[in-house]
Each structure stands twice: as C-alpha cells, then as structure tokens.
Amino acid sequence: MVEAVEVLASDPRSVAMALSAVERGGSGAEELMAALRGRLGRARTVGITGAPGVGKSTLVEAMGAALLSGEERVAVLAVDPSSPFSGGALLGDRVRMPELLERGGFVRSMATRGALGGLAVATSDALDVLDAAGFSWILVETVGAGQDEVDVAGEVQTVVLVTVGGLGDDVQASKAGVMEIAHVFVVNKADQSAADSQVAAIEDALALAAPAPWQPPVLRTSALIGEGLAELLAAVKNHQRFLDGCDGREDARRRRARRRVERIVTAMVQERLKGPLRAAFADALEDVARGSLDPYGAARRVLEAVGREGG
C-alpha cells in the first residue's frame, strides 16, 4: 500500500501506485484520500474536451510541453474508452504523448470502465493525488464521446472545448450540452478551409447567450505546428486569473465537492443493493413487476431499508 508521505514527496513510482490504488477503489483508496486531505487545492486544473478526431491529444501534449518550458510541473490524465475485453484503457500513456514524457511531464491513461460523461469514475481521486504530489498544472483529456460529455465541468476549473470545421458541428454550436460548459473555444486544424465557418458559427451562438462575467474567447489553433498555442495558453491563464478575482475558484471547489459526495453516496447505495440489501431490492422489483407497487413507492421502500441497515 502506497503511503501518503510518498505521494507528497512527489516520488513518480509512488504517484503511479497511488493512481492505481484509486482506480481499484476500496478501503485502501479511502485511507489514502483521507491522509491527503488538507494538502490539496494548489493545482490549476484544465479539462480538454471535444469530439473524437479533433486533435485533443496533440493539443494537450503541446500545451503541456509549453507549460513545462515555463518551469511548471505538469501532469496529464488522459481518459480512454474501456476495452470490452480487459476493461483497461485502449491507449497507453507512453504511446500517446512521448514528447511530454521526455520533457519531464507525467502522463496517465485511465479507462472509463463504463462511466458516462467522458470521465473515469476515479478521475476525482486521481486529480487529488496529482494535486497532493505538487503538480502545478493538471490537464484532463476526456474521452471525446460527444455533446453530453459535461462531467469535466464538475471536476476542473477551466474547460477548453476543441472542435474542427467540416464535421457538421455548425448546427451543434447553437445547441445545449457541452457548448454551455466551455470557458475557451478552440477551432483546431485551422489551416482547413472550413475553420472560418466553424469560428463564425461558435461566435454567432455565443452572441445569443445571456451576458456573463466571463466571455469565452474563440481561438484558432494548428496543434501539429504550434500555431495559436501561445494564444490558447494566455486564454487559459486569463480564465484562471478571472477565477482568482471573483471567488470563482471557491465556487468550483464547492461544485466539485457536491458532485463527488453525490457520486460516492450513489455508489455506496448501489453496493448495498448488491450485498446485504439484495433480497429487499429484489422483492421491491418483483412487486413493481406484478403491479402491486409503483416505482416511486418501491424506491422509497428501498431507501428506508438502506437507512435501517445503515443505522
């Protein structure tokens, strides 16, 4: 079992072991997170989300390398779809971002393991491990599942939405979902002819939104050649300064705390329904199936059983 003091000392092997521990979950992970409490909240966290094929990994590696050049400590959490056979991430960390690793960055791939919303279940705990280990910037690359990939907004301070032109996203730009959580918009592969129309579509959609203290910029990048990278990093840092000046960072901490506790409570209830309350749950389901009980009444009965079992 990895010790908290080893994580706090930023030992790379211990950090990797700690991340494996929180992915496994269980009492060991709970003990580790309890030991790290009070050593958190210093890292700047940025989520990079968007559809598959828009160049998120290339952009994340370029951002990380640029931050490392500024003598920052940088970690990347890259969330990949789960393998239907092994349950693990389909891409390894040393395959996807070799330059970042060579420059001293830390990269970890995590499998979604069936979680929706673009993030792995253990992402919250992994962020805390990396924060406690002293990384000043943590970049989170989401799966790239689509428009409903909004969980990242509850985990990080700054959300960067990456798009490209020519993928039919012009219509999506005016729809709800992931478009509403972005603090910075990026049209990558800006050398493509459809990039201008994509920028215009996003700007038109933003013009229809209600006025807000933070106005998301719309930027053009070509991650492969580094074009627009300086402007992107400047926009991310501007948003971080904005959070510092308006209590936004504290609000983000509260939102993240609420989301984490809600998720943990849900997981604990589900675990009990698979264990000591399995029979009560099965009885409630059978009553609903027979028509002798409505679903709401069944849910209340199950919650009452959870309360009695917990007491």
C-alpha positions in Angstrom: 0.0 0.0 0.0 1.4 3.4 -1.0 1.8 5.9 1.8 0.6 9.4 1.6 4.0 10.8 2.6 5.5 9.2 -0.6 2.9 10.9 -2.7 3.6 14.2 -1.0 7.2 13.7 -1.8 6.4 13.5 -5.5 8.0 10.2 -6.0 6.9 9.2 -9.5 6.6 5.5 -8.7 4.6 6.2 -5.6 2.3 8.6 -7.5 1.7 5.9 -10.2 0.9 3.3 -7.5 -1.4 5.8 -5.8 -3.3 6.3 -9.1 -3.6 2.6 -9.5 -5.0 2.3 -5.9 -7.7 4.9 -6.5 -8.7 3.2 -9.8 -9.1 -0.1 -7.9 -11.1 1.7 -5.1 -11.9 0.1 -1.8 -10.6 0.7 1.7 -7.1 1.4 0.6 -8.1 4.2 -1.7 -10.3 5.7 1.1 -7.5 5.7 3.6 -5.1 7.3 1.1 -7.6 10.1 0.2 -8.2 10.7 3.9 -4.5 11.0 4.5 -4.1 13.5 1.7 -6.8 15.8 3.0 -5.6 19.3 3.8 -2.8 19.1 1.2 -5.0 19.9 -1.8 -6.2 22.9 -3.7 -3.0 24.3 -5.2 -3.1 22.8 -8.7 -4.6 24.6 -11.7 -6.9 22.1 -13.5 -7.9 22.3 -17.1 -10.2 20.0 -19.0 -9.8 19.5 -22.7 -12.9 18.0 -24.3 -14.4 17.6 -27.8 -15.5 15.1 -30.4 -13.1 12.3 -31.5 -10.7 13.3 -34.2 -10.4 17.0 -33.4 -6.8 16.6 -32.2 -7.3 16.8 -28.4 -4.2 14.6 -27.6 -1.9 16.6 -29.9 -3.2 19.8 -28.4 -2.8 18.6 -24.8 0.8 17.5 -25.4 1.6 20.8 -27.0 0.1 22.7 -24.1 1.9 20.5 -21.5 5.2 21.0 -23.3 4.8 24.7 -23.4 3.9 24.8 -19.6 7.0 22.7 -18.9 9.1 25.2 -20.8 7.9 27.7 -18.2 9.3 25.5 -15.4 5.8 24.4 -14.3 5.2 20.8 -13.1 2.6 19.3 -15.5 0.5 16.1 -15.3 -1.9 14.8 -17.8 -4.9 12.5 -17.1 -6.0 11.0 -20.4 -9.3 9.2 -20.2 -9.8 6.5 -22.8 -12.7 4.2 -23.7 -12.6 0.9 -21.9 -11.6 -2.3 -23.7 -14.6 -4.6 -23.9 -12.2 -7.5 -23.1 -9.7 -6.3 -20.5 -11.6 -3.3 -19.1 -8.4 -1.2 -19.4 -7.6 1.9 -21.4 -7.1 1.2 -25.1 -4.0 3.6 -25.3 -1.0 3.6 -23.0 0.4 6.7 -21.6 3.8 6.2 -23.2 2.3 5.8 -26.6 0.2 8.9 -26.8 2.5 11.7 -25.5 6.2 10.8 -25.8 7.5 14.3 -26.1 5.7 15.4 -22.9 7.2 12.4 -21.1 10.7 13.2 -22.4 10.5 16.7 -21.1 9.6 15.6 -17.6 5.8 15.6 -17.7 3.7 13.0 -16.1 1.0 11.2 -18.2 -1.5 8.7 -17.0 -4.2 6.9 -19.1 -7.4 5.9 -17.3 -10.2 3.7 -18.5 -13.8 4.9 -18.3 -14.9 1.4 -17.3 -18.4 2.1 -18.4 -18.7 5.5 -16.9 -20.7 8.1 -18.9 -19.9 11.8 -19.2 -16.4 11.4 -20.7 -14.5 10.7 -17.4 -13.4 7.7 -15.4 -15.1 7.0 -12.1 -11.8 7.6 -10.3 -10.9 10.9 -12.0 -11.8 12.9 -8.9 -9.5 10.9 -6.7 -6.7 10.9 -9.3 -6.9 14.7 -9.5 -6.4 14.9 -5.8 -3.4 12.5 -5.9 -1.7 14.7 -8.6 -2.6 17.9 -6.7 -1.0 16.5 -3.5 2.0 15.4 -5.4 2.8 19.0 -6.2 1.9 19.3 -9.9 1.1 22.9 -10.6 -1.0 22.2 -13.8 -3.2 19.1 -14.4 -4.6 18.7 -17.8 -7.6 16.3 -18.2 -8.3 15.0 -21.6 -11.8 13.5 -21.8 -12.9 10.5 -24.0 -14.5 12.5 -26.7 -17.9 11.0 -26.6 -20.0 13.8 -27.9 -22.3 16.6 -26.9 -23.3 15.2 -23.5 -19.7 15.0 -22.2 -20.2 17.5 -19.5 -18.9 15.8 -16.3 -15.5 17.5 -16.8 -17.1 20.8 -15.9 -17.6 19.5 -12.4 -14.0 18.4 -12.0 -11.8 21.1 -13.3 -11.6 24.9 -13.1 -11.2 25.7 -16.8 -12.8 23.8 -19.7 -11.4 24.0 -23.2 -13.8 22.8 -25.9 -11.9 21.7 -29.1 -13.7 21.5 -32.4 -12.7 21.4 -36.1 -14.5 22.6 -39.2 -16.3 20.3 -41.6 -17.7 17.8 -39.1 -21.2 19.1 -39.1 -20.7 20.9 -35.8 -22.1 24.2 -37.1 -25.5 23.2 -36.1 -24.3 21.7 -32.8 -22.8 25.1 -31.9 -26.2 26.5 -31.1 -27.4 23.5 -29.0 -27.2 22.8 -25.3 -24.8 20.5 -23.7 -21.1 20.6 -23.9 -21.2 24.0 -25.6 -22.5 25.5 -22.4 -19.6 24.4 -20.2 -16.7 25.8 -22.2 -14.6 28.7 -20.9 -12.4 28.7 -24.0 -13.4 27.5 -27.5 -10.7 26.2 -29.9 -11.1 25.5 -33.6 -8.2 23.2 -34.2 -6.7 22.3 -37.6 -7.2 26.0 -38.5 -5.5 25.5 -41.9 -8.5 23.7 -43.1 -11.0 25.6 -45.3 -14.0 25.0 -43.0 -12.3 26.5 -40.0 -13.6 30.0 -40.6 -17.2 28.9 -40.8 -16.8 27.0 -37.6 -15.4 30.0 -35.8 -18.3 32.1 -37.1 -20.9 29.5 -36.0 -19.5 29.5 -32.5 -19.3 33.3 -32.3 -22.9 33.6 -33.5 -24.0 31.1 -30.8 -22.2 33.0 -28.1 -23.7 36.2 -29.2 -27.2 34.8 -28.4 -26.2 33.8 -24.9 -27.1 35.8 -21.9 -24.4 38.3 -20.7 -21.9 36.7 -18.2 -18.9 38.0 -16.3 -16.6 35.7 -18.3 -16.9 35.9 -22.1 -15.3 32.7 -23.7 -12.8 33.5 -26.4 -12.9 31.6 -29.7 -9.4 30.7 -30.9 -7.8 29.1 -33.9 -5.0 26.6 -33.5 -3.0 24.1 -35.5 -1.6 21.9 -32.8 0.8 20.0 -35.0 2.8 23.1 -35.8 2.1 25.0 -32.7 0.1 27.8 -34.3 -2.2 29.6 -31.9 -0.8 27.7 -28.9 0.5 30.9 -27.2 -2.9 32.5 -27.5 -4.6 29.4 -26.1 -2.3 29.3 -23.0 -2.9 33.0 -22.5 -6.6 32.5 -22.6 -6.5 29.6 -20.1 -4.3 31.7 -17.7 -6.6 34.6 -18.1 -9.5 32.5 -17.0 -7.5 31.2 -14.1 -6.9 34.9 -13.1 -10.6 35.6 -13.5 -11.4 32.8 -11.1 -8.9 34.3 -8.5 -10.6 37.7 -8.8 -14.2 36.7 -8.3 -14.2 33.8 -5.8 -14.7 31.5 -8.8 -12.1 29.1 -7.6 -14.0 28.6 -4.3 -17.3 28.1 -6.2 -15.6 25.5 -8.3 -14.4 23.7 -5.2 -17.9 23.6 -3.8 -19.4 22.3 -7.0 -16.7 19.6 -7.2 -17.3 18.7 -3.6 -21.0 18.3 -4.1 -20.6 16.2 -7.2 -18.1 13.9 -5.6 -20.2 13.3 -2.5 -23.3 12.7 -4.5 -21.4 10.2 -6.7 -19.9 8.4 -3.6 -23.3 8.2 -1.9 -24.9 6.7 -5.0 -22.1 4.2 -5.3 -22.4 3.2 -1.7 -26.2 2.7 -2.0 -25.7 0.6 -5.2 -23.1 -1.5 -3.3 -25.5 -2.2 -0.5 -28.2 -3.2 -3.0 -25.8 -5.8 -4.4 -24.9 -7.0 -0.9 -26.9 -7.0 2.3 -30.0 -5.4 0.8 -30.1 -7.6 -2.3 -33.2 -9.5 -1.2 -35.1 -6.4 -0.2 -34.3 -4.8 -3.5 -35.3 -7.9 -5.5 -38.6 -8.0 -3.5 -39.3 -4.4 -4.4 -38.6 -5.0 -8.1 -40.9 -8.0 -8.1 -43.7 -6.0 -6.6 -43.3 -3.4 -9.3 -43.3 -6.1 -12.0 -46.5 -7.6 -10.6 -48.2 -4.2 -10.4 -48.7 -4.3 -6.7 -46.3 -1.4 -6.1 -45.4 1.7 -8.1 -41.8 2.5 -8.9 -41.7 5.5 -6.6 -43.1 3.5 -3.7 -40.5 0.8 -4.4 -37.7 3.4 -4.3 -38.9 4.8 -1.0 -39.1 1.3 0.5 -35.5 0.6 -0.7 -34.2 3.9 0.8 -35.9 3.1 4.1 -34.2 -0.3 4.1 -30.9 1.4 3.4 -31.5 3.7 6.4 -32.3 0.9 8.7 -29.3 -1.2 7.5 -27.0 1.8 7.9 -28.3 2.6 11.4 
